[in-house]
């Protein structure tokens, strides 16, 4: 083997060793990174869960003020997905949830005052929009709050109370005020304002709130029966949500 062949072989060996070394380094880096991420998730999961609970509690008590209830809104819940094992309980009116759906119950002087339903729409401008819809026993809206969305800043994000008062327009509304046919944005011939340059987002929220009102109207008797059972059993402070 002449010197040129020897040099070529040595070059190939060097390149191979370099590739193996780099690949090993990348694998080690990936392994360490994955480990760090897993550790961070492990040690922060409880804090994240607590933050979510606090944010949800804040929204619940914005809909029904703490002074108007005797119970813990966050803890007093009904599993709507399995209530009475009733297949007729159409939770699809609240959205396409992949897990059990829980309603929160507002109780004052041992009487059910309101239900607060989670709702979700896939018809926003970007991704899914999650909201809470409070409905009084008389079928009027106690309040609506957006709890998660990624709508366009400066346009669709006006559904947030901190960005505009638009969401307050639902307060006191029902399936008859405005009329059932007018539960649409004004651009579609309905009652509710849309935003300048943004119609898709408010249209989705209006439909979601109407769906929650439909759900309550269709299942009011069952909901009240289950809620009153909680009261009779003195379980209104029990956290039944797993």
C-alpha positions as a Markdown table, in Angstrom:
| # | Residue | x | y | z |
|---|---|---|---|---|
| 1 | Unk | 0.0 | 0.0 | 0.0 |
| 2 | Unk | 1.6 | 3.3 | -1.1 |
| 3 | Unk | 1.5 | 6.5 | 1.0 |
| 4 | Unk | -1.5 | 7.9 | -0.9 |
| 5 | Unk | -3.6 | 4.9 | -0.1 |
| 6 | Unk | -2.5 | 5.0 | 3.5 |
| 7 | Unk | -3.4 | 8.6 | 3.8 |
| 8 | Unk | -6.9 | 7.9 | 2.3 |
| 9 | Unk | -7.5 | 5.1 | 4.8 |
| 10 | Unk | -6.4 | 7.2 | 7.7 |
| 11 | Unk | -8.7 | 10.1 | 6.5 |
| 12 | Unk | -11.6 | 7.7 | 6.3 |
| 13 | Unk | -10.9 | 6.3 | 9.8 |
| 14 | Unk | -10.6 | 9.9 | 11.2 |
| 15 | Unk | -13.9 | 10.9 | 9.6 |
| 16 | Unk | -15.7 | 7.8 | 10.9 |
| 17 | Unk | -14.3 | 8.4 | 14.4 |
| 18 | Unk | -15.5 | 12.0 | 14.2 |
| 19 | Unk | -18.9 | 11.0 | 13.1 |
| 20 | Unk | -19.2 | 8.4 | 15.8 |
| 21 | Unk | -17.9 | 10.8 | 18.4 |
| 22 | Unk | -20.4 | 13.6 | 17.3 |
| 23 | Unk | -23.3 | 11.1 | 17.2 |
| 24 | Unk | -22.5 | 9.9 | 20.7 |
| 25 | Unk | -22.2 | 13.5 | 21.9 |
| 26 | Unk | -25.6 | 14.4 | 20.4 |
| 27 | Unk | -27.2 | 11.2 | 21.9 |
| 28 | Unk | -25.8 | 12.1 | 25.3 |
| 29 | Unk | -27.0 | 15.7 | 25.0 |
| 30 | Unk | -30.5 | 14.5 | 24.0 |
| 31 | Unk | -30.5 | 12.0 | 26.9 |
| 32 | Unk | -29.5 | 14.7 | 29.4 |
| 33 | Unk | -32.0 | 17.2 | 28.0 |
| 34 | Unk | -34.8 | 14.7 | 28.2 |
| 35 | Unk | -33.8 | 13.9 | 31.7 |
| 36 | Unk | -33.8 | 17.6 | 32.7 |
| 37 | Unk | -37.2 | 18.2 | 31.1 |
| 38 | Unk | -38.6 | 15.2 | 32.9 |
| 39 | Unk | -37.2 | 16.4 | 36.2 |
| 40 | Unk | -38.6 | 19.9 | 35.7 |
| 41 | Unk | -42.0 | 18.5 | 34.9 |
| 42 | Unk | -41.9 | 16.2 | 37.9 |
| 43 | Unk | -41.0 | 19.0 | 40.3 |
| 44 | Unk | -43.3 | 21.6 | 38.8 |
| 45 | Unk | -46.4 | 19.5 | 38.0 |
| 46 | Unk | -47.9 | 20.1 | 41.5 |
| 47 | Unk | -47.3 | 23.9 | 41.1 |
| 48 | Unk | -48.8 | 23.9 | 37.6 |
| 49 | Unk | -51.9 | 22.1 | 38.9 |
| 50 | Unk | -52.2 | 24.5 | 41.8 |
| 51 | Unk | -51.9 | 27.5 | 39.4 |
| 52 | Unk | -54.6 | 26.0 | 37.1 |
| 53 | Unk | -56.9 | 25.5 | 40.1 |
| 54 | Unk | -56.4 | 29.0 | 41.3 |
| 55 | Unk | -57.1 | 30.5 | 37.8 |
| 56 | Unk | -60.2 | 28.4 | 37.6 |
| 57 | Unk | -61.4 | 29.4 | 41.0 |
| 58 | Unk | -60.8 | 33.1 | 40.1 |
| 59 | Unk | -63.0 | 32.7 | 37.0 |
| 60 | Unk | -65.7 | 30.8 | 39.0 |
| 61 | Unk | -66.0 | 33.5 | 41.6 |
| 62 | Unk | -66.1 | 36.2 | 39.0 |
| 63 | Unk | -69.2 | 34.6 | 37.6 |
| 64 | Unk | -70.8 | 33.9 | 41.0 |
| 65 | Unk | -69.2 | 36.2 | 43.7 |
| 66 | Unk | -68.1 | 34.4 | 46.9 |
| 67 | Unk | -70.5 | 36.5 | 48.9 |
| 68 | Unk | -73.4 | 34.9 | 47.1 |
| 69 | Unk | -72.6 | 31.3 | 47.9 |
| 70 | Unk | -72.1 | 29.1 | 51.0 |
| 71 | Unk | -70.1 | 26.4 | 49.4 |
| 72 | Unk | -66.7 | 25.9 | 47.7 |
| 73 | Unk | -67.4 | 26.4 | 44.0 |
| 74 | Unk | -64.2 | 24.7 | 42.9 |
| 75 | Unk | -64.9 | 21.6 | 45.0 |
| 76 | Unk | -68.7 | 21.2 | 44.6 |
| 77 | Unk | -69.1 | 19.5 | 41.2 |
| 78 | Unk | -71.3 | 17.0 | 39.3 |
| 79 | Unk | -69.9 | 14.6 | 36.7 |
| 80 | Unk | -72.1 | 15.4 | 33.7 |
| 81 | Unk | -70.6 | 12.5 | 31.7 |
| 82 | Unk | -72.0 | 9.9 | 34.0 |
| 83 | Unk | -74.9 | 11.5 | 35.8 |
| 84 | Unk | -77.5 | 8.8 | 36.5 |
| 85 | Unk | -75.6 | 6.8 | 33.8 |
| 86 | Unk | -78.0 | 8.6 | 31.5 |
| 87 | Unk | -77.0 | 8.3 | 27.9 |
| 88 | Unk | -79.4 | 11.1 | 27.0 |
| 89 | Unk | -77.2 | 13.6 | 28.9 |
| 90 | Unk | -75.9 | 15.3 | 25.8 |
| 91 | Unk | -72.6 | 16.9 | 26.9 |
| 92 | Unk | -71.8 | 17.5 | 23.2 |
| 93 | Unk | -73.8 | 20.7 | 23.6 |
| 94 | Unk | -70.9 | 21.9 | 25.8 |
| 95 | Unk | -68.2 | 20.9 | 23.3 |
| 96 | Unk | -66.2 | 18.0 | 22.1 |
| 97 | Unk | -64.4 | 17.1 | 25.3 |
| 98 | Unk | -62.1 | 14.1 | 25.4 |
| 99 | Unk | -62.6 | 13.5 | 29.1 |
| 100 | Unk | -65.4 | 13.6 | 31.7 |
| 101 | Unk | -67.2 | 17.0 | 32.0 |
| 102 | Unk | -67.9 | 18.5 | 35.5 |
| 103 | Unk | -70.3 | 21.3 | 36.3 |
| 104 | Unk | -69.8 | 23.5 | 39.4 |
| 105 | Unk | -72.7 | 24.2 | 41.7 |
| 106 | Unk | -73.4 | 27.5 | 43.5 |
| 107 | Unk | -75.4 | 27.0 | 46.7 |
| 108 | Unk | -76.9 | 29.6 | 49.1 |
| 109 | Unk | -79.0 | 28.8 | 52.1 |
| 110 | Unk | -79.2 | 25.1 | 51.1 |
| 111 | Unk | -80.7 | 26.1 | 47.7 |
| 112 | Unk | -79.1 | 25.6 | 44.3 |
| 113 | Unk | -78.6 | 29.1 | 42.8 |
| 114 | Unk | -76.6 | 28.5 | 39.7 |
| 115 | Unk | -74.6 | 25.9 | 37.7 |
| 116 | Unk | -71.3 | 26.8 | 36.0 |
| 117 | Unk | -70.6 | 24.7 | 33.0 |
| 118 | Unk | -67.3 | 24.2 | 31.2 |
| 119 | Unk | -67.7 | 24.8 | 27.5 |
| 120 | Unk | -65.3 | 24.4 | 24.6 |
| 121 | Unk | -65.5 | 25.4 | 20.9 |
| 122 | Unk | -63.3 | 24.3 | 18.1 |
| 123 | Unk | -64.6 | 27.1 | 15.8 |
| 124 | Unk | -62.3 | 29.9 | 17.0 |
| 125 | Unk | -59.9 | 31.6 | 14.5 |
| 126 | Unk | -56.9 | 29.7 | 15.8 |
| 127 | Unk | -57.2 | 26.8 | 18.2 |
| 128 | Unk | -59.9 | 25.6 | 20.7 |
| 129 | Unk | -61.4 | 28.1 | 23.1 |
| 130 | Unk | -62.3 | 27.1 | 26.6 |
| 131 | Unk | -64.8 | 29.0 | 28.7 |
| 132 | Unk | -67.0 | 28.8 | 31.7 |
| 133 | Unk | -70.7 | 29.6 | 31.4 |
| 134 | Unk | -72.7 | 30.3 | 34.6 |
| 135 | Unk | -76.5 | 29.8 | 34.4 |
| 136 | Unk | -79.0 | 30.7 | 37.1 |
| 137 | Unk | -81.8 | 28.4 | 38.0 |
| 138 | Unk | -84.2 | 30.7 | 36.1 |
| 139 | Unk | -82.3 | 30.1 | 32.9 |
| 140 | Unk | -80.5 | 33.4 | 32.7 |
| 141 | Unk | -76.8 | 33.7 | 32.2 |
| 142 | Unk | -74.9 | 34.5 | 35.5 |
| 143 | Unk | -71.7 | 35.2 | 33.6 |
| 144 | Unk | -69.2 | 34.0 | 31.0 |
| 145 | Unk | -65.4 | 33.9 | 31.3 |
| 146 | Unk | -62.8 | 32.7 | 28.8 |
| 147 | Unk | -60.3 | 30.5 | 30.6 |
| 148 | Unk | -58.0 | 29.5 | 27.7 |
| 149 | Unk | -57.5 | 30.6 | 24.1 |
| 150 | Unk | -54.9 | 31.6 | 21.5 |
| 151 | Unk | -56.9 | 34.1 | 19.5 |
| 152 | Unk | -55.2 | 36.9 | 17.6 |
| 153 | Unk | -53.9 | 39.6 | 20.0 |
| 154 | Unk | -55.6 | 42.9 | 19.4 |
| 155 | Unk | -58.5 | 41.3 | 17.6 |
| 156 | Unk | -59.9 | 38.0 | 18.8 |
| 157 | Unk | -58.5 | 38.3 | 22.3 |
| 158 | Unk | -61.1 | 40.9 | 23.1 |
| 159 | Unk | -63.2 | 38.0 | 24.4 |
| 160 | Unk | -61.1 | 38.3 | 27.5 |
| 161 | Unk | -62.6 | 40.6 | 30.2 |
| 162 | Unk | -59.2 | 42.3 | 30.7 |
| 163 | Unk | -59.1 | 43.3 | 27.1 |
| 164 | Unk | -62.8 | 44.4 | 26.7 |
| 165 | Unk | -66.2 | 44.3 | 28.3 |
| 166 | Unk | -67.7 | 42.3 | 25.4 |
| 167 | Unk | -68.2 | 39.1 | 27.4 |
| 168 | Unk | -70.3 | 41.0 | 29.9 |
| 169 | Unk | -73.1 | 41.4 | 27.3 |
| 170 | Unk | -74.1 | 37.8 | 28.0 |
| 171 | Unk | -75.1 | 38.6 | 31.6 |
| 172 | Unk | -78.9 | 38.3 | 32.2 |
| 173 | Unk | -79.5 | 36.8 | 28.7 |
| 174 | Unk | -81.5 | 33.6 | 28.2 |
| 175 | Unk | -82.8 | 31.5 | 25.4 |
| 176 | Unk | -85.7 | 33.8 | 25.0 |
| 177 | Unk | -83.9 | 37.1 | 25.6 |
| 178 | Unk | -82.9 | 37.7 | 22.9 |
| 179 | Unk | -85.1 | 35.3 | 20.9 |
| 180 | Unk | -83.6 | 31.9 | 20.1 |
| 181 | Unk | -83.1 | 32.8 | 16.5 |
| 182 | Unk | -81.1 | 36.0 | 17.5 |
| 183 | Unk | -78.4 | 34.1 | 19.3 |
| 184 | Unk | -75.9 | 35.1 | 16.6 |
| 185 | Unk | -73.6 | 38.0 | 15.9 |
| 186 | Unk | -75.0 | 41.0 | 14.2 |
| 187 | Unk | -73.2 | 40.3 | 11.0 |
| 188 | Unk | -75.3 | 37.1 | 10.8 |
| 189 | Unk | -78.5 | 38.9 | 11.6 |
| 190 | Unk | -78.3 | 38.3 | 15.4 |
| 191 | Unk | -78.1 | 40.3 | 18.6 |
| 192 | Unk | -74.4 | 40.2 | 19.6 |
| 193 | Unk | -71.6 | 42.5 | 18.5 |
| 194 | Unk | -68.6 | 41.2 | 16.6 |
| 195 | Unk | -65.2 | 42.9 | 16.7 |
| 196 | Unk | -63.9 | 45.1 | 14.0 |
| 197 | Unk | -61.9 | 42.9 | 11.7 |
| 198 | Unk | -62.7 | 39.8 | 13.7 |
| 199 | Unk | -66.1 | 38.0 | 13.4 |
| 200 | Unk | -65.1 | 34.3 | 13.7 |
| 201 | Unk | -64.1 | 34.4 | 17.4 |
| 202 | Unk | -67.2 | 36.1 | 18.8 |
| 203 | Unk | -69.4 | 34.0 | 16.5 |
| 204 | Unk | -67.8 | 30.9 | 18.1 |
| 205 | Unk | -68.3 | 32.2 | 21.7 |
| 206 | Unk | -72.0 | 33.1 | 21.1 |
| 207 | Unk | -72.7 | 29.6 | 19.8 |
| 208 | Unk | -70.9 | 28.1 | 22.7 |
| 209 | Unk | -72.9 | 30.1 | 25.3 |
| 210 | Unk | -76.1 | 29.2 | 23.5 |
| 211 | Unk | -75.1 | 25.5 | 23.6 |
| 212 | Unk | -74.6 | 25.7 | 27.3 |
| 213 | Unk | -78.1 | 27.3 | 27.7 |
| 214 | Unk | -79.5 | 24.5 | 25.6 |
| 215 | Unk | -77.8 | 21.9 | 27.7 |
| 216 | Unk | -79.2 | 23.4 | 30.9 |
| 217 | Unk | -82.7 | 23.7 | 29.5 |
| 218 | Unk | -82.7 | 20.1 | 28.3 |
| 219 | Unk | -81.4 | 18.6 | 31.5 |
| 220 | Unk | -82.5 | 21.0 | 34.2 |
| 221 | Unk | -84.6 | 18.4 | 36.1 |
| 222 | Unk | -81.7 | 15.9 | 36.2 |
| 223 | Unk | -79.2 | 18.5 | 37.3 |
| 224 | Unk | -81.3 | 19.8 | 40.1 |
| 225 | Unk | -82.1 | 16.3 | 41.3 |
| 226 | Unk | -78.4 | 15.5 | 41.6 |
| 227 | Unk | -77.4 | 18.8 | 43.1 |
| 228 | Unk | -80.2 | 18.5 | 45.7 |
| 229 | Unk | -78.9 | 15.0 | 46.6 |
| 230 | Unk | -75.5 | 16.6 | 47.4 |
| 231 | Unk | -77.2 | 19.1 | 49.6 |
| 232 | Unk | -79.3 | 16.5 | 51.4 |
| 233 | Unk | -76.2 | 14.4 | 52.0 |
| 234 | Unk | -74.3 | 17.5 | 53.2 |
| 235 | Unk | -71.7 | 16.8 | 50.6 |
| 236 | Unk | -71.4 | 20.3 | 49.2 |
| 237 | Unk | -67.9 | 20.8 | 50.5 |
| 238 | Unk | -66.7 | 17.4 | 49.3 |
| 239 | Unk | -64.4 | 17.4 | 46.3 |
| 240 | Unk | -65.9 | 14.8 | 44.1 |
| 241 | Unk | -63.8 | 15.7 | 41.1 |
| 242 | Unk | -60.9 | 13.3 | 40.8 |
